[in-house]
Amino acid sequence: MTYKGIITLDPNQRGGKPCIRGMRITVYDVLDYLASGMTKEDILKDFPYLTAEDIQAALAYAADREKHQMIIYSK
């Protein structure tokens, strides 16, 4: 799954944190909801402007970022 075009980075928005489609909801917000026990369906119900693809993109972005961190630390 590619997150390009869904995850946006703007230094003038939310302190430059990765956001969903230029909105004020961050990747961290989505991950935090999932970690707290919310299901994708719960998130979509509470935030109807999000899509299942947005949630999947947040997960893909986090996984990709983690993978890159592991490469940096293993050097």
C-alpha positions in Angstrom: 0.0 0.0 0.0 1.4 3.4 -0.9 0.7 6.3 1.4 2.0 9.0 -1.0 -0.7 11.5 -1.7 -2.5 10.6 1.5 0.1 11.3 4.2 1.1 15.0 3.9 3.9 16.9 5.5 3.6 20.7 5.9 5.8 22.6 8.2 3.0 25.1 8.8 0.5 22.5 9.9 0.6 20.6 13.3 4.3 21.4 13.6 5.3 19.6 10.5 3.9 16.2 11.7 2.6 13.8 9.1 -1.1 14.4 8.6 -3.9 12.7 6.7 -4.7 14.4 3.4 -3.7 17.8 4.7 -6.2 17.7 7.5 -5.4 18.4 11.1 -5.5 14.7 12.1 -2.0 13.2 12.3 -0.7 9.7 11.7 0.1 9.7 15.4 -3.6 10.4 16.2 -4.7 7.4 14.1 -2.1 5.1 15.6 -3.0 6.3 19.1 -6.7 5.5 18.5 -5.8 2.0 17.3 -3.4 1.4 20.2 -6.1 2.4 22.6 -8.3 -0.4 21.4 -10.4 1.4 18.8 -11.2 -0.6 15.7 -11.0 0.8 12.2 -14.7 0.8 12.2 -14.8 2.8 15.4 -12.5 5.4 14.0 -14.4 5.7 10.8 -17.7 6.1 12.7 -16.2 8.8 15.0 -14.3 10.6 12.2 -16.5 10.3 9.1 -14.1 12.4 7.0 -11.5 9.6 7.2 -11.5 6.6 5.0 -10.3 3.0 5.5 -7.5 3.9 3.0 -6.5 6.8 5.2 -6.1 4.4 8.2 -4.2 1.9 6.1 -1.9 4.7 4.8 -1.1 5.8 8.4 -0.1 2.2 9.2 2.0 1.9 6.1 3.7 5.2 6.8 4.5 4.2 10.4 5.8 0.8 9.3 8.0 2.4 6.6 9.3 5.0 9.0 10.1 2.2 11.6 11.9 0.2 8.9 14.1 3.2 8.0 14.9 3.9 11.7 16.1 0.3 12.0 18.4 0.7 9.1 19.9 3.9 10.6 20.4 2.3 14.0 21.9 -0.9 12.6 24.8 0.9 10.9 
